């Protein structure tokens, strides 16, 4: 039975920046509306912050850094405990705001929040480990050596629309617990959930002024942040085009950078795969979050004799998914995030038809009577796709699956490795030999074995290769090294 959960707020007004512990209304005349994608209703607006406002945020973080770095790490950890407590107590409200602004289901939004909190916990754990230090006596007669890990200064964090709370927390807790200060530029499409979290932190955490700052805007604001001389580095997640652009700009201005990009992930179903056991995991991989995640399955490779059975099970289960407003707990899939995003995905469907792929499940005509204006697009499946087709090569970022036939595991691996992306790949099989070969041969950062969404927990890096990542160190726990540098001291009495 359907039950629509109440919204936390109907409107968020014009979302302010957060600079040096104060919410400040932007003076910019450039405002972008933000929407509830299930209803096609504006729920607020966000400014494209001015150059002066960007400078003010960086200056605030820079001023705070010299004091914050001197705060004992044990005390910095206590602030993270407060933030963890805030996120846990307000998890349900934040999850509802995620659903309202992004469109994903409430179950998916709650999962995002659990991952958000996991990263705070991982940062706490890592900080305790760092507090132990590294010291070695008598490396030579009368000489001792030790290493100091130091914070570097002001970091910029740029986050995408699809995980508006989780991805900022891939970086924020690690940055601040190691003694840095941050300026966050959230997505201009889904800023409401993170703004709500900042309100809670401001009210309840007691974080010193300037440690956490937020400026809103688009790519022009990101460029201003990176070019600022007081910024030492940038961590970002977005499309591959955005990641590459930030990577190049950061390099040009001598800044550290860590940039997650897009993906085109393959899911391989071997002849011995347990369909009954794992079909829902595969369906979730392709259509969870309406396909708007960098770990989403995109190309389903059916190997050998499982083709007919696998295709039938995949299509039948996809067709059963219930679409609707994500605050209805009976809903399986919400809308796409914007009308423009829907138009983009539809253009790829049309491209697939043009290329000669066979459209066997068409989500374009899906109707959700209760929400006729929402940006809904049903699960869409193409058969007869070849690896050279655009729909098999380019990131679509929507609920579109391409079915590709392979005669062997070797052929499937070759397809995966020819892709210009390398975020994730998954295999479904009972064969330990096939698993071993897949793990060792596939050129992707995150590998799933009988798991459709190989999302690393916070204690592991969120890996990625090729055009899926630009930089060296990865999000989550790897950022401890990104946000710090090592100083080695060799001493003789």
N, C-alpha and C positions, 0 to 999 in steps of 0.2 A: 504493500500500500504506500502511495506517495505521501511524503510529508516535507513541505518546504521549510527549511530552517530560516529563522529570521535573520535579516542583515544587521550587521553591527551598526552601520551608519548608512543612511540613504545617499548622503552627499559629503564630499570632502573639501568643497570650496576650491580656492586656489591654494595649492600646496606650497608652503613656504620653504625656503632654504633653512639650514640649521648651521649656524656659525658661532663659534666660541660660546657654546652653551645657550644660545638664544635662537628662537624661531624668528626669522626675518623675512618679511614679504619682499619679493623681488620687485625692482623698479622697471623690469623689462615690459615692453608693450607687446612682446611676442608670447602668446599663450597657446598651448595645445590642449584640446579637450581629452579627457580620459573617460573610458566607457565601461559599462557592464555589457560584455559581448553577447550574453544570452538574451538581453532585452533591447539592445541597441539604444541604450539610454546613457547620456552623459552623467557621470557621477562626480565630476570635478574638472579641474584644469591644472596644468603644470607649466611653469615659466621656462623660457629659454634664457637662462641667467646671463647677466651682462658680464663684460670683461672685468669691471671693477668688483663685482660680486665674487667672481672666481678668484681674483687676487685676494679679496678679504678672507675667503675660506682658507686659502693656502697660508696666508699670513697668520691666521689664527692657529692653524696646525703647527706652523713653524715656531710660533711663540710658545706654544704649549709643550713642544718637544723637549726643550732643554730642562724643563721641570719634570716632565713625565718620565724621562729616561733615568732620572735620579730616584724615582720611587722604587723601593725594594721590590723585587720580583714577587716575593710572597704577598705583598700588598696588592700588586697588579692582578695577581691570581684571584684575590678576594672580589675584585670588581667583576671578574668573569663569573664567579659563583653567583653574584647578584643578578647578572644578565641571564644566566642559565635559569635561575629561579623565576625571573620575570617571564621568560619565554615559555616555561612549563605552565605557569599559572594562567597565562593568557593564550595558550596554544589554540583553543577552540575559536576564540574571537579572531585571531590572526588568520587562521585557516579559512574562516568564512570570508574575510576580506580578500584573501587570495582568490577564492572562487568568484567573488563578486567582480573583481577587477580583471582577472585573467580568463576565467571561464572553466577551468579544470574542475573535476568533481571534488566534493568535500573530502572524500576518502584520499584522493591524490594530494590535496592540500594538507591534510593532516600528516601524510607521509613526508611531504616537504618539510614540515615543521619538525618532525622527529629528526630528519637529517640535519636541519639547522642546529638543533640542540646538540646533536652528536659532535658537531665541529667545535662547539664551545667546550664540550667535555674533552675532546682530543687536545685542544689547545692548553687546557688546564694540565692535563697529563704530561704533555711535552714540556711545559714550563717547569713543572716539578723536576723533571729529568735534567733540564738545563741548569737548574739551580745547584745541582751537585758539583758542576764544574769538572775540569780535567786538569790533573796535576801529576807530574812525574818528577821524582827526586833522583838526583845523581845520574843524570844522563851522561855526565862525564864527572871527573873528580871535582867535587865541590860546586857543581853546577846543577841547578834545578830548571825545569821548564814547565810552563803552563799556558793555557789558552783562554783568552777572554772572548766571549761572543757579545758583540755590541750592536745596538740598534743603529739605524742609519739616518732616520729623519722622517720626512713627510712622504707618504705614499698615496697615490691615487688608485681608487678601486672603481672599475667600470663594469656594470652588471647588465644582463639581458632581461627580456620581458618574461621568459618562460618559467623561471624559478626566482621570483622577486624577493624571497627571504633566504632561501638556502644558499644561493650562489654568493651573495654578499658575505655570508658567514663561512664560506670557503676561505676567506681572507681576513676579515675584521678581527676575530679573536686572536689569531696568530700574530697579526701585526701589532696590536696594542699590548698584548701580554709580553712581547719581547721588547717593548719600550718605544715603539714608534707611534706616530700620530697619523690619522688618515683623513682624506677627503673622498667621500663616496659620491659617484654620479650614477644614480639608479636609472633604470629604463624609464624613458618618458612615456611609455605605453602603460606600464603597470607600477606606478610609483606608490600607490596607496598602502599596500601591506608594509613596505619598509618604513614609510613615514609613520605609520601607527607604532611600529616597533621603536622608532626613535623617540616618539612621544613618551612611550613607556620608560625607556632608558633615562630620558631627561627627568621624568617625574620620580622614578623609583631607585635608580642605580647610584646616583651621586658621583657619576664619572666626572673628573675634573674638566673644566672648560677647555675646549680646543682639541681634546684627544680624538673625538669623533665629530666630523663636520660633513654636511651634505649640501651639494649644489645640484640643481636640476637643470636639464637641458638636453641638447642633441649632440651630434658629433662635433659641432663648433666649440661647444663647452669642453669636450674632451681634449681637443687640440690646445685650447688655452691652458688647460691644466698641465698637460705634458710639457708645454713650452716654458712654463714658469720655472725660473732658476732655483727656487726653493724646493721643488719637487725632486726626489731622488729616484723614484721608480713608479711603475704602473702595473697593476694586475687587472686583466680584463677577460671577459668571456662574451662571445658574440658570434657572428657569422665569420667565415674564413676571410672574406674580403675585409671586414672590420678588424679582425685580428692581425692580418698582414699589414694593414695601414697603420695601426697603432705600433706594431713591432718596428716598422721602418721609421716612424716618427720618433719613437723613443730612442732608437739607435742613433738617429741624426742628432738628437739633443743630449746624448750621453747618459741616458737613463736606463736603469734596470727594467726589464719587462718580462712578463709572463702572460701569454695570451692564448686562451682556448678558442678554437674555431668551430666550424661546422662538421658535418659527418654524412656518410652514406654507408650505413651499417648493413652487413650481410648476416642472415640467419640461415644456417645449413641444417637441413633435415636429412639424416642418413636413413637407409632402408630399414634399419633395426630400431629406429626411434620409437619410444613409447608414446604414441599419439594420445591415448586416453589420459595418461598421466600429465602430459606437458602441453597439450594444445592451448590451455588457458594462459599459460606463461608466454607462449608464442603470440597469441592474440593481443595480450597486454603489451608486448614489446612493440607491436606495430601500431596499435590504436589507442593505447593509454596516453593521456595528456593530449589527445587528438593528434598524436604524431609529432607534437611540438617539443621534442627534446633531442639532445645530441646523442643519446644512447638508443633512440628509437630504431627498431628494425625497419628496413626499407626494401631490401631485396631478399626474398625468400627463395633459397636455392634448394630444390628438391632433387635428391640424388637417386638415380636408378629406379627401382621398382616401387618406391614409396610415392612416386609422382601422383598417381590417380587418387590414392587414399589420402595423401597429405593435402592435396588441393581441395578435395571434397570437404574434409574436416575443417580446413582453414576458412573456406568460403561460408560454410554453414554456421560456424560459430561467430564469424564476423557479422553476418547478417542478423544475428540475434541481439546485438548490442543495442541497448536503449539509450537514445539521445535525449538531452533535456538540460534544464538549469541545474548546475552542479550542486546547488543547495538542497536539491531533492536527493535524499540518500539512496533512492532506488535507481538513480541514473548511472549508466556505465561510461558515457562519454559526453563531454560538454562541447561548446562551440569553439571555433578558432578565435584567436585573440582580437582580431580586427576585421572589418569588412575587406580591407586591402589585402590582408593575409589570405582570406578566403578566395579573393579574386586571383591571387598569385597561384594558389594550389590548383584552382580550376583551370588556369592556363596550362599547367603541367599535364592535367588530365587530357585536355584537348591536344596537347603535343603528343601524348602517348597514342591517342587514336590516329593522329596524323602519321605517326611513325609506323603504324601497322600492328601495334599490340592489340590484343583482344580484350575489351572491357567486359569483364564477367560479373562485376558487382559495381554499380554506379551510385556513388553517394551524392551526386549533384542535385538530385531531385528529392532528397529527403525532406519530410515535413515534420515539424514539431508544432502541432496546433496551438499549444498553450503559449508558445513564444515564436510567433510568425516572423518577427523582425530580427531574430538572433542570427549569428554568423555560423550557422550549422552546416556541416558537410559530413555526410555519412561515410563509413568505411568504403573504400574504393579499391578494387583489385584488378590488376591486369594479368592476363595470361599470354604466353608466347612472347615474352620479353627477351631480348638478347642484350648482352653486356655492353654493346656499343650504342644502344639507344640513350637518348637524353634522360628519359625517366629512370634509367638504370644507373646513370653516371652522376647526375646533379642532385644536390640536396633540395628536397621538395618541402620539408618541414610541415607535413600535414598527414592525414590518415589515408595515405596512398601506398599500396603494396604492389611490388612487381614480382611475378612468379617466373623464375628462371630454371630451366631444366639442365641438369649436369649428369654425366655418365659415371663420374667417379669423384672421390674426395679430392684427388689431385686437380681435377678440372675446377672444382669449386674453390680450392685454395688459390689457384691461378687467377680466377676472377677477382677474388678479394684483393690479392696483392697488386693487381693492375689498377685498382681504384686510386685516385689521387688523395683520398681521405684514409685515415687510419685511427678512428676513434674506438670502435668496438666491432667485435665479431663473435658469433655464438654458434655452437654446434649441439645438436640433439642426437644422441646415440647411446647405445649400451656398450660399445666397443672401447676398451681401454687403449687399444692400439691406435684407433682413429683419433681418440682424444689427445694422445701423446703427440701424434703427428700434427694435428691441428694447432695445438698450443705452440709447438716449436717452429712451425712453418708460417703461420699467419702474421702479417705485418700490421698489427693493430695494438693499441695500448691496453685495452680492456677486453678480456676474453671470458665468454660465458660457456660453461659446460652444463647442458640441460637447464640453463638459466637464460631467459630471453632478454633481461635487462641487466648486464653485468656492471652494476653501479658500485664502485668501491666504497666501503665504509670510511669514516673520517680518519681512521688511523693509517690508511693507505693513500698514496697519491692518486688523483684522478688523472690517469695517464691518457696519452693521445700522441699520434704520430702523423707524419706527412702534413697535409694541409689542415688537419684537425688541431694542430698545435704549433705555436710559434714561440720559441724560447727554449729554456733548458729545464728548469724546475717546474713542477706541476702543482695545480691547486690542492688544497687540503694540507696534509701534514708536511709535504715538501716545502711549504712556504716558510717554515721555520728558518731554513737556509736562505730563502729569498729575501726575507725581511731583516736579516742580520749579516754581519761579516765577522770574520775571526781575526783576532790579534794574538800573535804568539809572543810570549815574553820569556827570554832566556836570562837567567840571573845567577850571579856569583856574589857571595857575601863580601 
